[in-house]
Structures are given as C-alpha cells and as structure tokens.
C-alpha cells in the first residue's frame, strides 16, 4: 500500500516502499538472502541522494573508509584469490561510480514513468486489462487509476542487471495484459515521445483487432 | 577497585546510533552531518554513517568512532563514565562494581555535571540530564493506585479492553493526587521526589509532575522487572500531553515480557502506541508497542528478530510513514515487518477493535 495524495508522480520513496512491500510478500523459506536483498533495496533506493552535500559526504566516507580498505586486504590475503590488492582498491573506486550510476538510474526511471503514466492511462482509458511497465526485466510497475497509483514487483533473479545500470542505459517495456505494446531504450529525451507513439499505434491495432472479432 | 562495565552493556552502547546521541547532546544534525565540536568547523564535517548511523567521522580533524566515543569526546570524560551515563540515558541497568549484570536492581548512578557549550544547549534540558529510573518510587506509585471509575470507563466502556489483560499488565490509575503525594512523601524525602521529577513545589504546595486523572502504564523488561512508567491523561483539558514518561526519557518497548512466552517464528504485532497494543492483546494477538513514531527503542528491536512481525499502521499518511520508518530500521537489523491494512473507515486498530468487539457482543446477545 503506497499512497501519494498529491499527484501520481512516482518518487524514489514510493518506488522503494513498493519494492519492499513486494519483497515482504515473498516466502522467506523459499527465497535465499531475502533479508539482504531487502537491505540492499533500502540502501540503494531509499536514501535521498538528491542532496549533493549528503551524496558527496557519503562518497567521501566510502572512499576513505578504513573498514572497507581492511576488507579488501582480507580478500587479497586469501590464497585462492589471484588478483592484487591494487585491483581490489580500484574496484572500490568503481563501486563509488556504480553507486552514482544507480542513483541516476533510479531518478531517471521515476522521472520517465511519471511522465508517461498519464499518457498511457489516457491512451488505454484504463480498459479492463492492466498496463504494466517492465524495467530491465527487473522492476515491474502496474499503473492504477486511483490511489495507490502504482503497484510494484521485483524479479529477484534479475537484480544483477542493476550492476550495469545507468541513467541513459535501460530498457522499458510497456505491456497491456500479456502483449508488449511498446519498447523504449533510453538514449535521449525524445525517445519517450517515440514510445508513446508506438503505444498509440499498438492500441489502435488491438482495438481494430478486437472489433473485427 | 576499578569500575567494570559488562561487555553486553558496552556492546549495546556501541550499537546505539551516534547520530541519535549527537541529537541528544544538542548538536544540529542535517542530512546525517553536523558541525564538528572538536575544532572550529565552518562547514559540517562530522558525518554519521553505517547501519543505524552508529559510526561517526570528522573529515576535517580525522577523529572517528562510535556512540560511546562521541559521548566521551563531547563531555571530555573517560570510557567508564561515558558508559555509565549513556546506560542511564538508555535505561540499561548494571552493577558497576561486579561482573554480574543486574537487570532488576535499581542503580544510583554517579551522574557527572556536564557543561555544554552555549551553542549546543537545547531548551529541553531534560534530554541532557535525565533522571534515572527509580523502580522503588515507581513501585510505591503503582502499589498505592487502583483502577478508578474514570479509568474503568475509558478502558472497558470506551475501549472494550479485556479486564484480565489489564490486571495482568498491571495498569493502574491516579485520580486523588493529594493522597498519592502524601504517600510518596511518607516513603521518600521531598528532595528525592523533586530530583526524580515526580513532585514539584510551588508556593509551598506540592504538585505531581504529571497530569491527572491518568492511567499508569508500567513498562517491564523481558524478565518482568519494572523499567519504566508512562501515564495516559484521561481528563478533558486539550492543551496537556496525552502521554508522559515519568523519571526518564529512556526508550523501551512496551510489553517485553510477552517475548519470553513466544517461540521462534511466532507472529508478533508491533503497534505505534500503547492503546493499539492493548487492543491487539485483547483481540488475542501477541503484541508489543513502540511508545511513539518518534520514540523507537532501536537497540531493543534486535530482540524481535526471531519473530514474524506485522503492523497495522494508523490509517493516514503519518501512520504509513511511521511504518516505513520502522521498517527501514528493522531492515538495517536484518529483519522486516509486514504491512497489515485496516478497513478505510477506521483510523487505528483500537477503533477497529471496538467495532469488532461491538459486533461480536451483539451477535452473542442475539443468540
């Protein structure tokens, strides 16, 4: 149950709480590592990284974190591990870039969905079947006409795809029932208009197909 | 003999949020950062990080540590003194002179006068120098109180709560405040009562420091020892706080003894506030309460990890936010809590329970 009384704008907080609600519906005994996945989602999605001061401080903490440095040394000390300590320290720096990318990714997803959701709902006039947005086959967002405007689900096995996430590199599919009616690979802002046009065409085809039956 | 702080107490204190301690000390924290008090800090350099923001580090002067070391640095005191004072603040009792942790015995801490820089002083000084919980005074208050007609009306007529439950959890009430003041004065010195924030003197007359008529709600630890006392105002005045903690601002979960009777994986409801908790218990559920959304005993939440947690948040935005906040804290401790949704027409579980009870009573009468 995620509410937003002001508008149907999708915020980072709504997305995070919705994904955590979805995880909480899962059976702990069936899914491994559920408590860590919950913690990861809360960490990546919930904190307000839009405040650049907080963001920079967090990155500073991480870059200078002695616990993490000690951990890299411990891993390097394992005889099974054939890479050098330097490699792990570089990976630590890449991790900071990863966090920045994920922040951009989540912000962009929320912004794009908020932008297209009203158009999609208008196109389909919320007919019987649900409209579902699928992001990188990992995050599922069902559009609703009333509060809560969004319902969420998460494909846990595809969560690794967030590792390669960035704000200008993700795939969003629009599904009407079981039919994909539009696919959008984010490259530049104009793509979002192309997606809406794709969906309009598909909706007309579906309607005429239903009419001919 | 050197004072000894039991390891489990030190571990608990080290797991406290440094950010929370900084706020308690009067630092202004924004976005998990504050101005460092250890040097002249132009921009906030003191950062709180890690699970529960339990660690801190100043990126200007390089000092870092946990809640205990923050308290030590701020007050310029040693480790043992810092542990004693923080333990008092958070209601962890122990014997300073032996290796044996004591949960039932009241401690008389050697409180140190802390001088705070003027820029860190807060108007609410009780946060900085809390009075430690005195279970001997609390016991006298409870033993000399009964359930008054006002309390009966509230608990049983209005809230339809279970009488056996109210007896079992030891809820009492106060109406005739002069009788209670007289009893307290015959057991304790006036100075003790004033110092422990139970009685105040004005124009030569004694007054209770809490509003009456009120319920007296005892908080107990998992072994049943008294660790706190809260009041719930039952009068008509609009401008008085509904809930007050006596003695200390220490945070505790309500109804901890129930955990001792439960098994791994049992369902446990967590409510925001006592009245919802009593309604859940009356409905036959296992329940505990956080005193309020802004008063979450974070270190005690670790005790809930082995149970399946549920919550019926209040049916408004604030209630939902309180649920999300609690869930975030629990997730940081490796567990979670499931959202349960009330029917739209009820503002909280207590109201829902009254309706359920009225329906079941009506059905029984019609039979």
Interface residues (C-beta under 8 A of the other chain):
Chain A: X1 X3 X5 X13 X17 X20 X21 X23 X24 X35 X36 X38 X39 X42 X46 X48 X51 X53 X54 X57 X58 X60 X61 X64
Chain B: X31 X32 X33 X44 X47 X49 X57 X59 X317 X320 X324 X327 X328 X331 X332 X334 X335 X336 X337 X338 X339 X341
